[in-house]
């Protein structure tokens, strides 16, 4: 991705605004008034806690001269869960690599309350995987929102090298560790859920969901069953050699109890190396929702994510396309501290779409998809099945008086997408293909 610096005067003004204490942003998990219906927060208050998983004896492709060093792999996890009672919320603190490679710190408001008592019940388990050089905090909009709707969301911090290090050696770390880490975190979270341990006690291991953005999308599609291309052995300093399609441990990456997958802007190839061997994503059987921008020049659209949607022939799958959007569709809106340079801002914001609008629409469709396929809530089918593919073609002739009234009921009363307000479903497409 090409990045440029803002003019000095603009950068200085943005920095002064942040230093002076710009107005605090609302928690990204709470959608705006123009959000589609299912973006709204659910009935549960939200809790959050931090846990560390340790996987002994792991090959680290980022260390070692002749071969990767064997070390214990430490993964910090942020866990959002349905809470028993409302709390005061929180402020998350995180950082992303700046243009010079040094971290730029920022803060984000959250609706979750640290250490809140968990609600009673059993809730589907979600593994939420961030992109290259991201952190769990930038996906708090989705983690918190889903927790309010009765999901236990586990978001690992993969500790990628800075994205400013654009070498094959640096890329070997995320390429190797994403599928390995996701498979390990899912299995260990499921084990603790079955044993009733800690914040996993209310998670249902037999209803597991994988959600990933960008590099995390590659990881979740692999953990859903897509076999790794043998070329990834060399690209990861042989860390993935036992796990590629021809390797003795190929089957160990597939997550058990999987009910659904959400892949946001997943790459099918990196630096000329394909991610998966034949049959590729056609090996996946779990229902899948793909989300992408039509101008995503990082992972591609067609060929690219749309190609993956067409190729996943053995699973029911959906494709949500934001026309003219690029790759930065899954992070929160830029915090005040990240508005001082084009580089920092470009992590978060899209050139065409409002970020709060992107998050709200994605939340709406992810909610409908997961409730439909994971919770078996048939009432959500109308929000994703039988939609007019081009959002611009939707009509609601019987809308209540006033242009801004209510949500579309969907077919047969309207072809305007169910759950959208009048004049608020445009610039998108939504497609479905059944398992063949």
Order of alpha helices (4+ residues) and beta strands (2+ residues): alpha-beta-beta-beta-beta-beta-beta-alpha-beta-alpha-beta-alpha-alpha-beta-beta-beta-beta-alpha-beta-alpha-alpha-beta
